[in-house]
Amino acid sequence: MNNNTLVRKRYAAERRFKAYGLGAIVITAAFLAFLLIDLVSKAIPAVFVNEAMLSVTVDPSMADPANPVAGDYLGMTKKALQANFPEITTRADKKALNGLLSAGAADVLQARVIADPSLIGQTITVPVALDSNADLYLRGTDDGQLSDKQKELITALKDKGLITHGIAWNFFLNGDSREPELAGIKGALIGSIFTILITLAIALPLGVAAALYLEEFARKNWITDVIEININNLAAVPSIIFGLLGLAVFLNAFGIPRSTPLVGGLVLSLLVLPTIIIASRAAIKSVPPSIKEAALGVGASHVQAVFHHVLPLAVPGILTGTILGVARALGETAPLLMIGMIAFIVDVPGGVTDAATVLPVQVFLWSDLPEAAFQSRTAAAIIVLLVVLFAFNALAIYLRKRFERRW
């Protein structure tokens, strides 16, 4: 076999290898695009909503100007809806009509009257939330939950021009709810942010300090070898084990309240600490030894050489490890279930010691509910989780690039 034949075979093998790599990238991109398109298509119903625009008379007999909070605003809303169907007189038909309204149908009306009690006695036009089944029917999705009479009534409202289509701000501004049309992600989003901030505040300084000590100050003996082996093993431990550890230590031993961002952050900090230590050690080790030797040569102490020269150069690599740790912590569910963050939390947390849940747990809770409307909210919550993850990553990448330009 001559040299030309061998060369052609090598080039052919190289072309095949490139083709295999390109094919792998195309297949991966296709799966990713399919996933994103599927999520977005399922999430659209959660972002947009159909509402009824009703002219509601704020009856002074049903709302006291001295105490507007205690008014019967749902009753006013039902009366306004029934005013559009004077032909409905039977109890069964009225029940079917009122069943088109959400349990929070009067929330906007109540908020406006409380903010401005002078509206009592006037007739105002307000958006009224519809039941999730009525909303789905207006989208063309009939899941069989509406009766024939209710379908007729909701179609009549649409024909009268009383149905509007807009952005579902409740999804972004509300906490969780048993009613799909009222359920939102604000509580879970704030809980996730609090939890991740606690995780970073604990894991990042401890991880960097441990990496610096092991790499620059600790003596190389069997004790440090055992520590290094255990750190590497901890990075591969299933996350639910850390949940059991948090349950035994932070909840049972220390008595920290369940289902709070504080205990969630403590548990997740244990989870990501080995990852940050390993990545930080690798970043410190990658700094050329000549940097530290030059600092020592001009009279700097060992501590000064490490903290003034080695550590700043290792920051980009440390931030890379932090990105990996945050990405893992942000998507974890199992350890948080063990410490009670699966609880049904309606209120938005105001601090790290308030009861809260996080986005992955919220996705888990909604995905297990039978109502069809919760499926779209599950997909929308996943997209929000991805956006939060991308935001953390973008911040870390920005900081990394900034430090890289400095040196």
SETOR-819124 format. One line per 2 residues: for each residue y negated, x negated, z of C-alpha. Coordinates in nm, 2 decimals. Last residue first. Example, Ala and Ser with C-alpha at 12.3 -4.5 7.8 and 13.67 -1.06 7.14 Angstrom:
<pts>
0.11:-1.37:0.71  0.45:-1.23:0.78
</pts>
This chain:
<pts>
-4.05:0.49:3.49  -4.29:0.78:3.50
-4.15:0.93:3.18  -3.81:0.97:3.34
-3.95:1.13:3.65  -4.12:1.40:3.44
-3.81:1.45:3.23  -3.61:1.52:3.55
-3.87:1.75:3.69  -3.86:1.96:3.37
-3.48:1.96:3.36  -3.47:2.09:3.72
-3.72:2.36:3.64  -3.53:2.46:3.33
-3.20:2.47:3.52  -3.35:2.70:3.78
-3.49:2.93:3.51  -3.17:2.93:3.32
-2.98:3.04:3.63  -3.23:3.32:3.69
-3.20:3.43:3.33  -2.82:3.43:3.35
-2.83:3.64:3.67  -3.07:3.88:3.49
-2.82:3.91:3.20  -2.54:3.98:3.45
-2.75:4.25:3.61  -2.81:4.41:3.28
-2.43:4.42:3.21  -2.36:4.58:3.55
-2.65:4.82:3.50  -2.49:4.93:3.17
-2.16:4.99:3.34  -2.33:5.17:3.63
-2.42:5.46:3.40  -2.06:5.53:3.33
-1.99:5.62:3.69  -1.66:5.49:3.82
-1.79:5.21:4.04  -1.60:4.87:4.05
-1.84:4.70:3.81  -2.13:4.79:4.03
-2.00:4.61:4.34  -1.90:4.30:4.15
-2.24:4.28:3.97  -2.41:4.32:4.31
-2.19:4.04:4.45  -2.29:3.81:4.17
-2.66:3.91:4.21  -2.68:3.85:4.59
-2.68:4.08:4.89  -2.91:4.12:5.18
-2.95:4.19:5.55  -3.26:4.03:5.68
-3.25:3.68:5.84  -3.38:3.50:5.53
-3.68:3.72:5.50  -3.82:4.04:5.36
-3.49:4.17:5.22  -3.52:4.47:4.99
-3.36:4.77:5.15  -3.06:4.95:5.01
-2.78:4.71:5.12  -2.42:4.82:5.06
-2.23:4.54:5.23  -2.06:4.27:5.01
-2.26:4.00:5.19  -2.02:4.02:5.48
-1.94:3.66:5.54  -1.60:3.66:5.35
-1.76:3.83:5.05  -2.01:3.54:5.02
-1.73:3.29:4.99  -1.57:3.48:4.70
-1.89:3.56:4.50  -2.02:3.23:4.35
-2.25:3.24:4.05  -2.56:3.09:4.20
-2.36:2.83:4.40  -2.20:2.68:4.09
-2.52:2.67:3.89  -2.70:2.53:4.19
-2.45:2.25:4.23  -2.45:2.16:3.86
-2.83:2.15:3.85  -2.83:1.94:4.17
-2.61:1.69:4.00  -2.85:1.66:3.72
-3.14:1.64:3.97  -2.97:1.34:4.12
-2.94:1.18:3.78  -3.31:1.21:3.72
-3.39:1.09:4.07  -3.20:0.76:4.04
-3.51:0.56:3.93  -3.70:0.70:4.23
-3.41:0.61:4.47  -3.38:0.25:4.35
-3.74:0.14:4.37  -3.93:0.26:4.67
-3.65:0.40:4.88  -3.39:0.13:4.81
-3.62:-0.17:4.79  -3.81:-0.06:5.10
-3.49:-0.02:5.30  -3.36:-0.36:5.19
-3.69:-0.52:5.29  -3.94:-0.62:5.02
-4.05:-0.98:5.00  -4.10:-1.05:4.63
-3.73:-1.13:4.57  -3.61:-0.82:4.75
-3.80:-0.61:4.49  -3.66:-0.81:4.21
-3.30:-0.78:4.34  -3.34:-0.41:4.37
-3.44:-0.37:4.01  -3.19:-0.63:3.89
-2.91:-0.42:4.02  -2.96:-0.18:3.73
-2.97:0.18:3.85  -2.64:0.34:3.75
-2.50:0.32:4.11  -2.78:0.54:4.24
-2.70:0.80:3.97  -2.33:0.79:4.04
-2.39:0.82:4.42  -2.62:1.12:4.35
-2.36:1.29:4.14  -2.09:1.25:4.40
-2.31:1.36:4.69  -2.45:1.66:4.50
-2.10:1.78:4.41  -1.98:1.73:4.77
-2.27:1.93:4.91  -2.23:2.23:4.67
-1.98:2.43:4.88  -2.12:2.33:5.22
-2.47:2.44:5.10  -2.31:2.77:4.98
-2.20:2.85:5.33  -2.54:2.77:5.49
-2.72:2.96:5.22  -2.51:3.27:5.28
-2.56:3.24:5.65  -2.94:3.24:5.60
-2.94:3.48:5.31  -2.80:3.74:5.55
-2.48:3.95:5.53  -2.37:3.88:5.88
-2.60:3.78:6.17  -2.55:3.42:6.30
-2.33:3.42:6.61  -2.28:3.04:6.62
-1.90:3.05:6.68  -1.79:3.37:6.51
-2.05:3.39:6.23  -2.15:3.03:6.15
-1.82:2.87:6.24  -1.52:3.10:6.16
-1.68:3.31:5.89  -1.85:3.00:5.74
-1.51:2.82:5.73  -1.34:3.13:5.57
-1.62:3.13:5.31  -1.57:2.76:5.25
-1.20:2.83:5.18  -1.31:3.10:4.93
-1.47:2.83:4.72  -1.14:2.66:4.63
-1.14:2.29:4.73  -1.21:2.06:4.43
-1.54:1.91:4.56  -1.38:1.87:4.90
-1.12:1.63:4.76  -1.39:1.40:4.63
-1.57:1.40:4.96  -1.24:1.34:5.14
-1.16:1.04:4.93  -1.51:0.90:4.99
-1.48:0.94:5.36  -1.14:0.78:5.37
-1.27:0.48:5.18  -1.57:0.46:5.41
-1.34:0.43:5.70  -1.11:0.18:5.53
-1.39:-0.07:5.48  -1.70:-0.12:5.26
-1.99:-0.13:5.50  -2.23:0.15:5.47
-2.59:0.08:5.36  -2.64:0.11:4.99
-2.38:0.34:4.84  -2.25:0.53:5.14
-2.59:0.56:5.30  -2.77:0.65:4.98
-2.51:0.91:4.89  -2.52:1.07:5.24
-2.90:1.09:5.23  -2.90:1.24:4.89
-2.64:1.50:4.99  -2.81:1.59:5.32
-3.15:1.62:5.15  -3.01:1.84:4.86
-2.76:2.04:5.06  -2.99:2.19:5.33
-3.31:2.30:5.15  -3.12:2.36:4.83
-2.88:2.61:4.99  -3.17:2.78:5.18
-3.36:2.81:4.85  -3.04:2.94:4.68
-2.99:3.21:4.95  -3.36:3.33:4.94
-3.35:3.35:4.56  -3.02:3.54:4.56
-3.14:3.79:4.82  -3.46:3.85:4.62
-3.25:3.92:4.31  -3.00:4.14:4.51
-3.28:4.35:4.66  -3.47:4.38:4.33
-3.16:4.47:4.13  -3.20:4.85:4.10
-3.01:5.17:4.15  -3.21:5.49:4.10
-3.05:5.61:3.78  -2.70:5.51:3.91
-2.73:5.72:4.23  -2.55:5.54:4.52
-2.85:5.31:4.54  -2.93:4.94:4.54
-3.28:4.81:4.57  -3.56:4.93:4.34
-3.83:4.75:4.14  -3.64:4.60:3.84
-3.41:4.89:3.77  -3.68:5.14:3.88
-3.90:5.01:3.60  -3.68:5.18:3.35
-3.89:5.13:3.03  -3.96:5.44:2.83
-3.83:5.75:2.65  -4.01:6.08:2.71
-3.86:6.43:2.73  -4.09:6.73:2.76
-4.13:6.78:2.38  -4.02:7.14:2.39
-3.71:7.04:2.18  -3.62:6.78:2.44
-3.63:7.04:2.72  -3.42:7.28:2.51
-3.16:7.01:2.46  -3.15:6.95:2.83
-3.09:7.32:2.89  -2.82:7.36:2.63
-2.64:7.06:2.76  -2.67:7.20:3.11
-2.52:7.53:3.00  -2.23:7.35:2.83
-2.16:7.17:3.15  -2.25:6.80:3.19
-2.00:6.54:3.31  -1.80:6.53:2.98
-1.89:6.16:2.90  -2.13:6.26:2.62
-2.31:5.95:2.50  -2.58:6.05:2.25
-2.86:5.89:2.44  -2.98:6.23:2.56
-2.63:6.28:2.70  -2.65:5.95:2.89
-2.98:6.06:3.05  -2.83:6.39:3.15
-2.54:6.21:3.31  -2.77:5.97:3.49
-2.97:6.26:3.65  -3.32:6.28:3.53
-3.62:6.11:3.68  -3.95:6.31:3.66
-4.26:6.17:3.50  -4.58:6.33:3.64
-4.83:6.58:3.51  -5.06:6.71:3.77
-5.15:7.06:3.90  -5.39:7.06:4.20
-5.36:7.21:4.55  -5.28:6.87:4.70
-5.42:6.61:4.47  -5.68:6.52:4.74
-5.40:6.35:4.93  -5.43:6.04:4.71
-5.19:5.76:4.78  -4.95:6.00:4.95
-4.99:6.24:4.66  -4.91:5.98:4.40
-4.61:5.84:4.59  -4.46:6.19:4.64
-4.50:6.27:4.27  -4.34:5.94:4.16
-4.05:5.99:4.40  -3.99:6.36:4.31
-3.69:6.31:4.08  -3.52:6.07:4.33
-3.20:6.28:4.37  -3.21:6.30:3.99
-3.27:6.62:3.81  -3.03:6.79:3.56
-2.85:6.96:3.84  -3.16:7.17:3.90
-3.09:7.34:3.57  -2.72:7.40:3.65
-2.81:7.53:4.00  -3.07:7.77:3.85
-2.80:7.89:3.60  -2.55:7.96:3.88
-2.81:8.14:4.09  -2.91:8.37:3.82
-3.27:8.41:3.70  -3.32:8.18:3.40
-3.54:8.35:3.15  -3.85:8.19:3.30
-3.73:7.85:3.17  -4.02:7.61:3.17
-4.13:7.74:3.52  -3.78:7.63:3.64
-3.88:7.26:3.60  -4.20:7.31:3.79
-4.02:7.49:4.07  -3.77:7.21:4.09
-4.05:6.95:4.11  -4.22:7.15:4.39
-3.89:7.16:4.58  -3.84:6.79:4.54
-4.19:6.73:4.67  -4.12:6.91:5.00
-4.40:6.74:5.19  -4.34:6.52:5.50
-4.54:6.22:5.37  -4.85:6.43:5.31
-4.92:6.45:5.68  -5.28:6.57:5.73
-5.29:6.71:5.37  -4.98:6.92:5.45
-4.75:6.96:5.15  -4.53:7.27:5.08
-4.78:7.54:5.16  -5.05:7.33:4.99
-4.85:7.35:4.67  -4.88:7.04:4.45
-4.84:7.22:4.11  -4.62:7.01:3.89
-4.67:6.97:3.51  -4.35:6.81:3.40
-4.28:6.50:3.19  -3.90:6.47:3.19
-3.76:6.11:3.18  -3.53:5.92:2.95
-3.46:5.55:3.05  -3.47:5.20:2.91
-3.35:4.89:3.08  -3.02:5.02:3.20
-2.94:5.18:2.86  -3.00:4.84:2.69
-2.75:4.65:2.91  -2.44:4.74:2.70
-2.59:4.61:2.38  -2.73:4.30:2.55
-2.39:4.22:2.71  -2.20:4.26:2.38
-2.45:4.06:2.19  -2.44:3.78:2.45
-2.06:3.77:2.45  -2.03:3.78:2.07
-2.29:3.50:2.04  -2.09:3.29:2.29
-1.76:3.35:2.11  -1.93:3.26:1.78
-2.09:2.95:1.92  -1.75:2.83:2.06
-1.59:2.89:1.72  -1.86:2.71:1.53
-1.86:2.41:1.77  -1.48:2.38:1.74
-1.50:2.40:1.36  -1.76:2.13:1.36
-1.54:1.91:1.57  -1.23:1.98:1.35
-1.44:1.91:1.03  -1.57:1.58:1.18
-1.21:1.48:1.26  -1.09:1.58:0.91
-1.37:1.37:0.75  -1.27:1.07:0.96
-0.91:1.11:0.86  -1.01:1.12:0.50
-1.23:0.81:0.54  -0.93:0.63:0.70
-0.70:0.74:0.43  -0.94:0.63:0.15
-0.97:0.29:0.32  -0.59:0.25:0.34
-0.56:0.34:-0.03  -0.82:0.09:-0.13
-0.65:-0.18:0.08  -0.33:-0.16:-0.11
0.00:0.00:0.00
</pts>
